[in-house]
Amino acid sequence: MISRRAQIARLRRVAVAALRHYDLPEGRLRFVSHGENTTFRLSCPDGDFLVRVHRPQRHGRDSDTPAAVASEIAWLDALRAHTELQVPRALRTPDDAATVQASAAGMTRTCSVLHWMDGRIHESSPRPAQLRLLGEAMATLHHHADSWTPPPGFTRISWDASAFFGDVMIYGETPAAQCWELLPAELRSRFDAVAERMTGVLATETDVGLIHADLHLGNALFVGGQVKLIDFDDCGTGPRLYDLAVALWELRDGERYAEFRDALLTGYLGRRPIDVARLDDYIALRQLAFDLWFTGTAQVNPAFAADLDGVHRWSLAMLDLVEGGVSGRRVRVG
């Protein structure tokens, strides 16, 4: 495993190569994140932009990465055109391409550029008012997807049992089936039980459509009483209740969980109905998906590897919490 610094340096060269395809003046390129994709912030006379270097097979082993990213951008364009939601706006090349193929440091990657969005993230300092705003925005997102007809060639992740429990996804560079094998025995047994329970639930779920699939407070920007939604990289077709579960997942083990849950549901239900009877089951599903992703990413990312044992312990504690129906008890470990 090469060092994190070396990985970022190589991918920065790819980002620089990608920017040559856009009609932008020279500017300062600063590192933002290196997790699922690797991102950089470009500051130049034309404004600020988010440069995304997309991981191959990010959307599944058989996915077409350029088509998948272009499809994400197509939904963002539609949301901006037909709703009041504030979501990222893609920058297109002079020939109107939504993505480019860029090569450097012996690798070729799909890249895209979004206009930078300002705002404050409250993931570590949540307030009920923020959850209410997030619930309203999420309902608007789902309502739009109910009536929107995607363009030809639209392709995104299908968040079904095969994606959650099978070998469809590639995490880091590790197939999902191998990630299951890397789990500690006790956690593997507990996740097997979640998979057995949720396979039937997913098969009979009726409220299914396009979802964000990663809409927690870390992917919401708050400015002046408004919320902006970012990071649609996981978006695809799945149960709408999964989106609500993701929003509450990291709050589930906190003392104010009931307050946050009520605020999110108040916002959502004011705009769109939904059955939340299985909310805790979907929170368990999110914990499973997160741990598998973290396990695979840890095989190629030293920063993730250092935290992996703590994440496994947190998963066991979270399953104890949601399967026991307990509320408001801090269980985060590591």
N, C-alpha and C positions, 0 to 999 in steps of 0.2 A: 504494500500500500504506500503510494507516494504521499508526501506530506500535504497537509491542507494548503499551506502557502504555495507549494508547487502546483497543485491542482488549480488554484485560483489564478495564478500567474499565466498558466497555459490558456485557460478559458478567457482571460482578459484579452489575450492576443486574438482569440476568435471574435470577441465583441468588437475590437478595433477593426478587424477585417469586415465584419458585418456592416459597420457604420459607413463604409465606403460605398455601399449600395444606396444610401439615402442622401437626399439633397439637404445636408446640414453643414453648417460651418464648424470649424474645429472648436473643441471645448475641453473641459476637464472631465475625465472619466474616473469615477470613484466607486469602489466596491460597496455593494449593499448586502448580499447574502449568498451563501453557498450551501444549499440543502437539496431540494428536489431539482430545481433549475439553479443556474448561477446568474445573478443579476448585478447590474452596474447602473449608476446614475450619471447621466451626461448633462453637464451644465454648459450651455453655449449661448451666444447672442440670440438665438431663436427660442430660448426657454430651456426647461429641464425635461429630461426624458428618462424612462426606465428601459434599459437595454437587457433583453432576456436571451440567455443562451440555453436552449431547451435540451434536456437530457434525451438521448435516443431511447425508444421504447417506453417513454414516460407514460403513455396512454394504453399500454398493453403490448404483449409480445408481437402481435400481428398488426399493430397500428401503423398508419401512415402519418408520421409526425407533422409534415407540412400541412396536410389536409386537416388534421386534428386542431392545430393551432389556428389555421384560417377559419375553421368552424367556430372556435371560441370567439374569435374576433367578429364573426358574422353575428353571433348572438349579442355581443356587446354593442355593435352598431345598431341592432334592432332595439335594444333596451334604451339606448340614448335617443333614438328617433321616436319611440312610441310610448315612453313612460317618463315620469319625472325623476327617475333614479339617476344618481350620479355614479357612473361606472367609468372605467378607463377608456380612453379614445386612442385607437391605434394610429401610428404614423405609417403611411404607405410610401413605397418607393416611387420614383418618377414614372414608372410604368404601372403603377397602381397595385403592386404586389403587397400582400399582407405579411408575408414572411420572405426571408432570404436564406440561401445556403452559403455559409461562410467557412473558409478553411484557413487554419493556421496551426502551428505547433504539432503537425502531423495528424490533425483531426478535422473532420467536417461536421458542423452542427447546424440545425435549423435555428434561426434567430428571429426575433421580432422586437419592435420598438413601440412603446406606449408613451403618451404624454404623461408627465409626472403629475401625481395628485397629492396636494398638501392636506394635512389634517393631523389630528392627534389620535394615537392608539391608546385605548384604555384597558388593554388586556390585564394589566396588573393592578388596575384601580377601577373596577367596574362599579357602575351605578345603575339602579333600576331604570332611570330615564333612558339610558343608553340601550338597555335590552328592549325597552318598548319601541324605540326608534328602529332597532334592528328587526324586531318582529314585524313592524309595518312594512319595512323595505322588503323583507323576505316574502311576505304575502303578495306584494306587488310583483316581485320577480316571478313567483309561481303563477299568478294570475295572467301575466303576460305570456308565459310559456304555454298556458292552456289554449291560447287562441292563435299563437304564432306558428306559421308554416315555415320550417327551415328551408334554406335553398338546396338545390340539387348538390349532391356530394357531401352534404353535412355529415360529419362523423365525430362522435364523442364517446367517452367511456360509458358503458352500460353497467350501472352499479346494481348488479344482480348477484345471485348466490355464486355464480362462477367467478365473478370479480372479487368478491369478499373471501371466498373459501377455497377457490380452485387455483389453477396455475396460469390464469390469464395475465396477471400483472407481473411486472418486473420492478423490483424495489432496489434502487442503486444499480447494481449489475446482477442481482440475484433473483432468479425466478421465485415466485411466491411459494411454490411447493417446498423449495429448499429453505425458505424463511421459517416455515412451519417446523422443519426438522431441526433448526437451530434454537428453537424455544426450549427453555428448561422444562423438564418432564411435567411438573405440577401445572405450570401455566399452559402447556400444550393440552393437557387433559381438560382444563377449565375452558379453554377456547374451543376444543372439540365439542363440548356441551353447548356452548353458545351457537356454534355452527349448526348443530343438529336441531336446536330449537328454532333458529332464525331462518333456516332454509325453507321451512313450510310457511313461515310468516311472509317472507319475501315473495314466495310463489303465489300467495293469495292476496297480496297488497293491491288495492284498487286505486289509491291516490298516488299515481306514478307519472312522472314527466321530467322535464329538464329541471335540474337543481344545481345550486352552486357547489355543494358537497364539501365545502371547507369554510363555511361562513360563521366562524367564531369571532370574538372581539379582536383578535390579532389581525383580522382581515377587514376591519371596519375603521374608517377615519371619521372623526367627529369634528365639526366646525360650526360654530354659531347655531347650535340646536338642530343641525342636520347631520345625516350620516352618508358617507360615501362607501361604496362596496368595491373592494379590490381583490386581486388574486383569484381569478376564475379558472386557474389551471386545472383544477379537479372537476370542473363542471361536466355534467353528462346526464343521462337518463336514470332516474332512481326514485325511491320513495320520498315524498315530500317531508314525511316525519323525520327522515334522516337529517335533513337540513336543520330542523329545530333541535334535534339531539346534539348535533355538532355545536350549535350555539351555546348549549347549556353544559356540555360535556366537562370542560375544565372547571366549571363552577359547581359541579354536582357534589363535591366533597367539602364545600364550604358552609359555614354557619348561616349564610344569607341565601342559600340556594332557593328556598321556597319563595322568597321575595323576588329573586331574579327570574325564577320560572314564571311566576304570576305576571311580571312585567312583560316578558317576552310574549306570553300567550295573549295578554291583553292587546298588545300591538298587533299581533298576527290575526287573532280572531275578530278584531274590528274591521278587517278587510277581506278575510277569506276563512271559511270553515275548515276544520281539520279534526280528526279523531286522535287524541293524544293518549289513549289508554295504554299503548305499548311504548311510551316514551322511554322508560328505563331500559327496555329491551334494546332499543335503538342506541341508547348511550353505551350499553355493553358492546354492541356491534361496532360503534365508533372506536371504543378502546381496543378492540381486536384489530381493526384496520390500522390504527395508529401504531400499535406495537409491531405488527408485521412490517409496516413501512419503515419504522425506526430500525428494526433488526436488519433489514436488507441494506439500508443506507449506511449502517454502522460498519458493514463489511468493506466499504470504500471511503468512508469519511471518518478520520480519526476523532473529530469532535463528538460525533454520534457514538462511536465505540466507547468513549470514556464514560458516557452516561447510560449505556445500555442496561446494566444490571439494575440501576435505579428505576428505569422505565418498566422493567419486568416486575419489580416489587410493587410499583404503583398500579400496574394492571391487576395484579392479584388483589390488592386492597380495594380498587374500584369495583371489581366484580363482587367482592364481599358486600360492598355498600349497595349496589343497585339490585343485586339478586336478593338481598335481605330487605329491600324496601326502606332502608334507613335514610333519614334526611338530616342535613345540617351537621355532619361530623367530618372534620378534616382528616383525610387518610393519605394525602400525598406523601410518598416516600422517595427520597433521593432527589 
